[in-house]
Amino acid sequence: MAFWQTPSEISELDRKTIDSGTPGIVLMERAGRAVANVVMQMASPSDGSVVVYTGPGNNGGDGFVAARFLVQSGYNVVVRPSFGPSSTISDDCRVNMQSYLFAGGLISYEPQVTASVAVDALLGVGFTGNLRGGTLDLAVECSGLNIPVVAVDMPTGVDGLTGQCDHSSIKAEVTVTFAAPKLGLLLPPGCGQCGSLILQDIGIHVPRNNLRRVMTKSFARGLLPERPVDSHKGVYGKVLVLAGSEKMPGAPQLSAMGALRSGCGLVEICVPLPASPAIAGRIPEVLSTYFLPGDVTSLPDYNDFSVVVIGPGMGNTASTERILRHVLGTWKIPVVLDADALNVIDSTIAEMLKSYPGETVITPHPGELKRLTGCGDDLNARYAAADKTAKALNCSVLLKGKPSLVFSQDGHRTTIPTGNHGLATGGSGDVLAGIVAGLMAQGSKGFDALSLAAYVHGLAADILAAETSARSIIPTDVAGKIGSAFRMIEGSEFDSLLGGNPYWTRD
């Protein structure tokens, strides 16, 4: 698990590390080496030159270290500094510039017209406002090369606190950030400029803070339900998907696919009778039954199931409300409330949620949260409302978005760094609700199930975005890549990866 920091906080932690005996130039050496390693994964010396854009501060010093390692590894490297020969630069940056030149490196003040990879070491986490002068010129030049860019700590032009971006900010293919994710890398629009996000430990101690948790691949691995070698389908639980309508027969099927791909043992869809012909038998691995709209006596026996998903595609109707009231008033198994199950919640249903004997999780998108709470549209208002809702309703809350955040009843909060705009299409949330239920059926607690499911769901979309355009992703594609996401989590390779997909590595 990682814990995000603001620019001023990470600067203070950096200072404390240096004061405790680790020289700044040592931290710079570790950072630059990590950047060079990523570049070497992306391209070989025979692919062409590497251009390194450097500023006069410590970020530029990291860039000079990376450039030196690349030269020593046989790469043709050109450094393009934003400062002149007589400019004032930081002491550590000057030392590493001289080391780079001593290793045979080249510094150029002429525009670069071609390269295989670029390294953006112009500005670090302290940027705010607008790019200007030589930094602006080099940012424009870097972007104009139309080649993969590796950003050092932060892409140039992205505010490390707010995520706001200058209109000429550099869009990286990969961002290597150090010690902790910076808040601006997690918030829009900055999160859209960083590409795949890698977190590199360089020896700076970051304190734990349960309000600032950021999901990592290695932590996700620890949340995976166990799979005994002698297990059978009964070990992994049975999910009931209580969802769907004549107008939206696909929603319960998408949830069922999400649950199945999460590894649960059995899935049963129960839909209103008029929708049954459009659903029955469409997914061979899924059992199918029906209920009479509004007739709670026709619902299955909850004792036959480990968890129930309620809401996807049901419609904001009296029947949906009646069924939700019945479940919360008489059932005892864990429930996942999504979509229309959230839209029918009123003050009396909210009271039922508080006292429900089984574990409850809800998965609102911003519009559903606004209807539930009346919160504003800005991120801080949403986050405060989601946190208050988790505590008030005694449930875990997954607020979907970029980034998605998970809130617990006891005040814990986890940011999910995976996912992309390909998930912004109808049905994506249905798949996600199914994954959540499938993990809970296997024994995961609600908060952990939400965190792992959102991470897996986003990672599946990131894997797809590496294979096709994110704009063309549909929910069935995401369901089909859940296994690939689990496989990536199960392996120890790229444990430093927070978000994105290491498709940029060469064979």
Secondary structure, 3 states (H helix, E strand, C coil): CEECECHHHHHHHHHHHHHCCCCHHHHHHHHHHHHHHHHHHHCCHHHCCEEEEECCCHHHHHHHHHHHHHHHCCCCEEEEECCCCCCCCCHHHHHHHHHHHHCCCEECCCCCCCCCEEEEECCCCCCCCCCCHHHHHHHHHHHHCCCCEEEECCCCCECCCCCCECCCCCCCCEEEEECCCEHHHHCCCHHHCCCEEEEECCCCCCCCCCCCEECCHHHHHHHCCCCCCCCCHHHHCEEEEECCCCCCCHHHHHHHHHHHHCCCCEEEEEEEHHHHHHHCCCCCCCEEEEECCCCHHHCCCHHHCCEEEECCCCCCCHHHHHHHHHHHHHCCCCEEECCHHHHCCCHHHHHHHHHCCCCEEECCCHHHHHHHHCCCCCHHHHHHHHHHHHHHHCCEEEECCCCEEEECCCCCEEEECCCCHHHCCCCHHHHHHHHHHHHHHCCCCHHHHHHHHHHHHHHHHHHHHHHCCHHHCCHHHHHHCHHHHHHHHHCCCCCCEEECCHHHCCC
